[in-house]
Amino acid sequence: MSTPQPSHTEIEVVKNEYSDRDYLVKISISEFTCVCPRTGQPDFATIEINYIPDSLIIELKSLKLYLQGFRNMGIFHETVTNKIIDDLRLACEPRNIEVIGRFNVRGGISTDVESRWSE
């Protein structure tokens, strides 16, 4: 039985009270986990989300729960980083967004994956 993938529909958003201006929101999740699809070993990372909102902002508790959905999922670093940015774009339609996955050292190798999008 496969683990269901987290979806953008799990990310709640709220009205941006300052949509008339550009400002940067920086979110850091230091306890992100997923599983290596090849070895089944856990991968640990810090996920950094930097975005300039438009009319909506991300509700943080729902973001935490969404990200916990990757905990037992076998997924490559590049795939999970790009899935997160795609889901966040669908959920809040930001003016600009960047997601950085900083994956911890395992087997002597660390990985940073950076994905960006702007209008």
PyMOL CGO cylinders between C-alpha atoms (Angstrom):
from pymol import cmd
from pymol.cgo import CYLINDER

trace = [
    CYLINDER, 0.00, 0.00, 0.00, 1.52, 3.34, -1.04, 0.3, 1, 1, 1, 1, 1, 1,
    CYLINDER, 1.52, 3.34, -1.04, 1.47, 6.47, 1.10, 0.3, 1, 1, 1, 1, 1, 1,
    CYLINDER, 1.47, 6.47, 1.10, -0.85, 9.16, -0.30, 0.3, 1, 1, 1, 1, 1, 1,
    CYLINDER, -0.85, 9.16, -0.30, 0.97, 12.27, -1.49, 0.3, 1, 1, 1, 1, 1, 1,
    CYLINDER, 0.97, 12.27, -1.49, 0.43, 15.54, 0.35, 0.3, 1, 1, 1, 1, 1, 1,
    CYLINDER, 0.43, 15.54, 0.35, -1.72, 17.95, -1.68, 0.3, 1, 1, 1, 1, 1, 1,
    CYLINDER, -1.72, 17.95, -1.68, -1.96, 21.72, -2.06, 0.3, 1, 1, 1, 1, 1, 1,
    CYLINDER, -1.96, 21.72, -2.06, -5.56, 21.42, -0.85, 0.3, 1, 1, 1, 1, 1, 1,
    CYLINDER, -5.56, 21.42, -0.85, -4.19, 20.70, 2.67, 0.3, 1, 1, 1, 1, 1, 1,
    CYLINDER, -4.19, 20.70, 2.67, -2.51, 24.12, 2.83, 0.3, 1, 1, 1, 1, 1, 1,
    CYLINDER, -2.51, 24.12, 2.83, -4.85, 26.72, 4.26, 0.3, 1, 1, 1, 1, 1, 1,
    CYLINDER, -4.85, 26.72, 4.26, -4.51, 30.35, 3.26, 0.3, 1, 1, 1, 1, 1, 1,
    CYLINDER, -4.51, 30.35, 3.26, -5.77, 33.61, 4.72, 0.3, 1, 1, 1, 1, 1, 1,
    CYLINDER, -5.77, 33.61, 4.72, -6.32, 37.06, 3.30, 0.3, 1, 1, 1, 1, 1, 1,
    CYLINDER, -6.32, 37.06, 3.30, -3.22, 39.23, 3.00, 0.3, 1, 1, 1, 1, 1, 1,
    CYLINDER, -3.22, 39.23, 3.00, -4.08, 42.50, 4.72, 0.3, 1, 1, 1, 1, 1, 1,
    CYLINDER, -4.08, 42.50, 4.72, -1.14, 44.22, 2.99, 0.3, 1, 1, 1, 1, 1, 1,
    CYLINDER, -1.14, 44.22, 2.99, -1.55, 43.07, -0.59, 0.3, 1, 1, 1, 1, 1, 1,
    CYLINDER, -1.55, 43.07, -0.59, -0.90, 46.65, -1.76, 0.3, 1, 1, 1, 1, 1, 1,
    CYLINDER, -0.90, 46.65, -1.76, 2.83, 46.24, -1.07, 0.3, 1, 1, 1, 1, 1, 1,
    CYLINDER, 2.83, 46.24, -1.07, 5.64, 43.79, -1.66, 0.3, 1, 1, 1, 1, 1, 1,
    CYLINDER, 5.64, 43.79, -1.66, 7.10, 42.23, 1.47, 0.3, 1, 1, 1, 1, 1, 1,
    CYLINDER, 7.10, 42.23, 1.47, 9.10, 39.07, 1.99, 0.3, 1, 1, 1, 1, 1, 1,
    CYLINDER, 9.10, 39.07, 1.99, 7.92, 36.21, 4.18, 0.3, 1, 1, 1, 1, 1, 1,
    CYLINDER, 7.92, 36.21, 4.18, 10.67, 33.79, 5.27, 0.3, 1, 1, 1, 1, 1, 1,
    CYLINDER, 10.67, 33.79, 5.27, 9.71, 30.43, 6.75, 0.3, 1, 1, 1, 1, 1, 1,
    CYLINDER, 9.71, 30.43, 6.75, 12.22, 27.85, 7.99, 0.3, 1, 1, 1, 1, 1, 1,
    CYLINDER, 12.22, 27.85, 7.99, 11.24, 24.28, 8.85, 0.3, 1, 1, 1, 1, 1, 1,
    CYLINDER, 11.24, 24.28, 8.85, 14.23, 22.65, 10.54, 0.3, 1, 1, 1, 1, 1, 1,
    CYLINDER, 14.23, 22.65, 10.54, 12.72, 19.22, 11.22, 0.3, 1, 1, 1, 1, 1, 1,
    CYLINDER, 12.72, 19.22, 11.22, 11.60, 18.10, 7.75, 0.3, 1, 1, 1, 1, 1, 1,
    CYLINDER, 11.60, 18.10, 7.75, 11.82, 14.37, 7.08, 0.3, 1, 1, 1, 1, 1, 1,
    CYLINDER, 11.82, 14.37, 7.08, 11.14, 12.05, 4.18, 0.3, 1, 1, 1, 1, 1, 1,
    CYLINDER, 11.14, 12.05, 4.18, 12.53, 8.68, 3.09, 0.3, 1, 1, 1, 1, 1, 1,
    CYLINDER, 12.53, 8.68, 3.09, 15.09, 7.78, 0.43, 0.3, 1, 1, 1, 1, 1, 1,
    CYLINDER, 15.09, 7.78, 0.43, 13.16, 5.91, -2.29, 0.3, 1, 1, 1, 1, 1, 1,
    CYLINDER, 13.16, 5.91, -2.29, 16.18, 3.70, -3.02, 0.3, 1, 1, 1, 1, 1, 1,
    CYLINDER, 16.18, 3.70, -3.02, 17.36, 2.69, 0.45, 0.3, 1, 1, 1, 1, 1, 1,
    CYLINDER, 17.36, 2.69, 0.45, 14.35, 3.36, 2.66, 0.3, 1, 1, 1, 1, 1, 1,
    CYLINDER, 14.35, 3.36, 2.66, 16.59, 5.31, 5.03, 0.3, 1, 1, 1, 1, 1, 1,
    CYLINDER, 16.59, 5.31, 5.03, 15.30, 8.57, 6.51, 0.3, 1, 1, 1, 1, 1, 1,
    CYLINDER, 15.30, 8.57, 6.51, 16.36, 11.90, 5.03, 0.3, 1, 1, 1, 1, 1, 1,
    CYLINDER, 16.36, 11.90, 5.03, 16.45, 14.96, 7.25, 0.3, 1, 1, 1, 1, 1, 1,
    CYLINDER, 16.45, 14.96, 7.25, 16.39, 18.53, 5.96, 0.3, 1, 1, 1, 1, 1, 1,
    CYLINDER, 16.39, 18.53, 5.96, 15.71, 22.15, 6.64, 0.3, 1, 1, 1, 1, 1, 1,
    CYLINDER, 15.71, 22.15, 6.64, 13.14, 23.51, 4.22, 0.3, 1, 1, 1, 1, 1, 1,
    CYLINDER, 13.14, 23.51, 4.22, 13.29, 27.26, 3.63, 0.3, 1, 1, 1, 1, 1, 1,
    CYLINDER, 13.29, 27.26, 3.63, 10.34, 29.02, 2.02, 0.3, 1, 1, 1, 1, 1, 1,
    CYLINDER, 10.34, 29.02, 2.02, 10.74, 32.63, 0.94, 0.3, 1, 1, 1, 1, 1, 1,
    CYLINDER, 10.74, 32.63, 0.94, 7.81, 34.30, -0.77, 0.3, 1, 1, 1, 1, 1, 1,
    CYLINDER, 7.81, 34.30, -0.77, 6.24, 37.62, -1.65, 0.3, 1, 1, 1, 1, 1, 1,
    CYLINDER, 6.24, 37.62, -1.65, 2.51, 37.16, -1.17, 0.3, 1, 1, 1, 1, 1, 1,
    CYLINDER, 2.51, 37.16, -1.17, -0.21, 38.55, -3.37, 0.3, 1, 1, 1, 1, 1, 1,
    CYLINDER, -0.21, 38.55, -3.37, -3.75, 38.43, -1.99, 0.3, 1, 1, 1, 1, 1, 1,
    CYLINDER, -3.75, 38.43, -1.99, -3.23, 35.33, 0.21, 0.3, 1, 1, 1, 1, 1, 1,
    CYLINDER, -3.23, 35.33, 0.21, -0.75, 34.19, 2.86, 0.3, 1, 1, 1, 1, 1, 1,
    CYLINDER, -0.75, 34.19, 2.86, 0.06, 30.69, 4.08, 0.3, 1, 1, 1, 1, 1, 1,
    CYLINDER, 0.06, 30.69, 4.08, -1.42, 29.57, 7.41, 0.3, 1, 1, 1, 1, 1, 1,
    CYLINDER, -1.42, 29.57, 7.41, 1.52, 28.02, 9.26, 0.3, 1, 1, 1, 1, 1, 1,
    CYLINDER, 1.52, 28.02, 9.26, -0.16, 25.19, 11.19, 0.3, 1, 1, 1, 1, 1, 1,
    CYLINDER, -0.16, 25.19, 11.19, -1.61, 23.76, 7.98, 0.3, 1, 1, 1, 1, 1, 1,
    CYLINDER, -1.61, 23.76, 7.98, 1.84, 24.10, 6.35, 0.3, 1, 1, 1, 1, 1, 1,
    CYLINDER, 1.84, 24.10, 6.35, 3.36, 22.10, 9.21, 0.3, 1, 1, 1, 1, 1, 1,
    CYLINDER, 3.36, 22.10, 9.21, 0.76, 19.35, 8.82, 0.3, 1, 1, 1, 1, 1, 1,
    CYLINDER, 0.76, 19.35, 8.82, 1.19, 19.33, 5.02, 0.3, 1, 1, 1, 1, 1, 1,
    CYLINDER, 1.19, 19.33, 5.02, 4.98, 18.91, 5.38, 0.3, 1, 1, 1, 1, 1, 1,
    CYLINDER, 4.98, 18.91, 5.38, 4.55, 16.11, 7.93, 0.3, 1, 1, 1, 1, 1, 1,
    CYLINDER, 4.55, 16.11, 7.93, 2.77, 14.20, 5.16, 0.3, 1, 1, 1, 1, 1, 1,
    CYLINDER, 2.77, 14.20, 5.16, 6.18, 13.55, 3.55, 0.3, 1, 1, 1, 1, 1, 1,
    CYLINDER, 6.18, 13.55, 3.55, 7.54, 11.82, 6.68, 0.3, 1, 1, 1, 1, 1, 1,
    CYLINDER, 7.54, 11.82, 6.68, 7.09, 8.23, 5.46, 0.3, 1, 1, 1, 1, 1, 1,
    CYLINDER, 7.09, 8.23, 5.46, 7.16, 8.95, 1.73, 0.3, 1, 1, 1, 1, 1, 1,
    CYLINDER, 7.16, 8.95, 1.73, 9.95, 7.66, -0.48, 0.3, 1, 1, 1, 1, 1, 1,
    CYLINDER, 9.95, 7.66, -0.48, 10.87, 10.70, -2.57, 0.3, 1, 1, 1, 1, 1, 1,
    CYLINDER, 10.87, 10.70, -2.57, 14.03, 12.20, -4.07, 0.3, 1, 1, 1, 1, 1, 1,
    CYLINDER, 14.03, 12.20, -4.07, 15.32, 15.54, -2.75, 0.3, 1, 1, 1, 1, 1, 1,
    CYLINDER, 15.32, 15.54, -2.75, 14.79, 17.26, -6.08, 0.3, 1, 1, 1, 1, 1, 1,
    CYLINDER, 14.79, 17.26, -6.08, 11.25, 15.93, -6.40, 0.3, 1, 1, 1, 1, 1, 1,
    CYLINDER, 11.25, 15.93, -6.40, 10.10, 16.90, -2.92, 0.3, 1, 1, 1, 1, 1, 1,
    CYLINDER, 10.10, 16.90, -2.92, 11.52, 20.43, -3.20, 0.3, 1, 1, 1, 1, 1, 1,
    CYLINDER, 11.52, 20.43, -3.20, 9.78, 21.02, -6.52, 0.3, 1, 1, 1, 1, 1, 1,
    CYLINDER, 9.78, 21.02, -6.52, 6.52, 19.45, -5.30, 0.3, 1, 1, 1, 1, 1, 1,
    CYLINDER, 6.52, 19.45, -5.30, 6.48, 21.79, -2.31, 0.3, 1, 1, 1, 1, 1, 1,
    CYLINDER, 6.48, 21.79, -2.31, 6.94, 24.88, -4.51, 0.3, 1, 1, 1, 1, 1, 1,
    CYLINDER, 6.94, 24.88, -4.51, 4.25, 23.67, -6.95, 0.3, 1, 1, 1, 1, 1, 1,
    CYLINDER, 4.25, 23.67, -6.95, 1.78, 23.05, -4.12, 0.3, 1, 1, 1, 1, 1, 1,
    CYLINDER, 1.78, 23.05, -4.12, 2.50, 26.41, -2.48, 0.3, 1, 1, 1, 1, 1, 1,
    CYLINDER, 2.50, 26.41, -2.48, 2.01, 28.20, -5.81, 0.3, 1, 1, 1, 1, 1, 1,
    CYLINDER, 2.01, 28.20, -5.81, -1.36, 26.51, -6.24, 0.3, 1, 1, 1, 1, 1, 1,
    CYLINDER, -1.36, 26.51, -6.24, -2.43, 27.25, -2.66, 0.3, 1, 1, 1, 1, 1, 1,
    CYLINDER, -2.43, 27.25, -2.66, -1.56, 30.95, -2.30, 0.3, 1, 1, 1, 1, 1, 1,
    CYLINDER, -1.56, 30.95, -2.30, -0.62, 32.22, -5.79, 0.3, 1, 1, 1, 1, 1, 1,
    CYLINDER, -0.62, 32.22, -5.79, 2.33, 34.35, -4.60, 0.3, 1, 1, 1, 1, 1, 1,
    CYLINDER, 2.33, 34.35, -4.60, 4.02, 37.08, -6.62, 0.3, 1, 1, 1, 1, 1, 1,
    CYLINDER, 4.02, 37.08, -6.62, 7.35, 35.35, -6.11, 0.3, 1, 1, 1, 1, 1, 1,
    CYLINDER, 7.35, 35.35, -6.11, 8.44, 32.19, -4.29, 0.3, 1, 1, 1, 1, 1, 1,
    CYLINDER, 8.44, 32.19, -4.29, 11.59, 30.23, -3.57, 0.3, 1, 1, 1, 1, 1, 1,
    CYLINDER, 11.59, 30.23, -3.57, 11.88, 26.87, -1.81, 0.3, 1, 1, 1, 1, 1, 1,
    CYLINDER, 11.88, 26.87, -1.81, 15.25, 25.58, -0.67, 0.3, 1, 1, 1, 1, 1, 1,
    CYLINDER, 15.25, 25.58, -0.67, 15.76, 22.05, 0.63, 0.3, 1, 1, 1, 1, 1, 1,
    CYLINDER, 15.76, 22.05, 0.63, 18.96, 21.70, 2.66, 0.3, 1, 1, 1, 1, 1, 1,
    CYLINDER, 18.96, 21.70, 2.66, 19.31, 17.95, 3.15, 0.3, 1, 1, 1, 1, 1, 1,
    CYLINDER, 19.31, 17.95, 3.15, 21.62, 16.68, 5.89, 0.3, 1, 1, 1, 1, 1, 1,
    CYLINDER, 21.62, 16.68, 5.89, 24.74, 14.64, 5.22, 0.3, 1, 1, 1, 1, 1, 1,
    CYLINDER, 24.74, 14.64, 5.22, 24.15, 10.94, 4.66, 0.3, 1, 1, 1, 1, 1, 1,
    CYLINDER, 24.15, 10.94, 4.66, 26.90, 8.69, 3.33, 0.3, 1, 1, 1, 1, 1, 1,
    CYLINDER, 26.90, 8.69, 3.33, 29.22, 11.70, 3.16, 0.3, 1, 1, 1, 1, 1, 1,
    CYLINDER, 29.22, 11.70, 3.16, 26.95, 13.63, 0.78, 0.3, 1, 1, 1, 1, 1, 1,
    CYLINDER, 26.95, 13.63, 0.78, 24.74, 16.63, 1.49, 0.3, 1, 1, 1, 1, 1, 1,
    CYLINDER, 24.74, 16.63, 1.49, 22.32, 18.14, -1.00, 0.3, 1, 1, 1, 1, 1, 1,
    CYLINDER, 22.32, 18.14, -1.00, 20.85, 21.62, -1.42, 0.3, 1, 1, 1, 1, 1, 1,
    CYLINDER, 20.85, 21.62, -1.42, 18.00, 21.96, -3.89, 0.3, 1, 1, 1, 1, 1, 1,
    CYLINDER, 18.00, 21.96, -3.89, 16.77, 25.45, -4.80, 0.3, 1, 1, 1, 1, 1, 1,
    CYLINDER, 16.77, 25.45, -4.80, 13.60, 26.04, -6.81, 0.3, 1, 1, 1, 1, 1, 1,
    CYLINDER, 13.60, 26.04, -6.81, 12.32, 29.51, -7.78, 0.3, 1, 1, 1, 1, 1, 1,
    CYLINDER, 12.32, 29.51, -7.78, 9.28, 31.00, -9.48, 0.3, 1, 1, 1, 1, 1, 1,
    CYLINDER, 9.28, 31.00, -9.48, 8.15, 34.57, -10.14, 0.3, 1, 1, 1, 1, 1, 1,
    CYLINDER, 8.15, 34.57, -10.14, 5.37, 36.24, -12.08, 0.3, 1, 1, 1, 1, 1, 1,
]
cmd.load_cgo(trace, "trace")
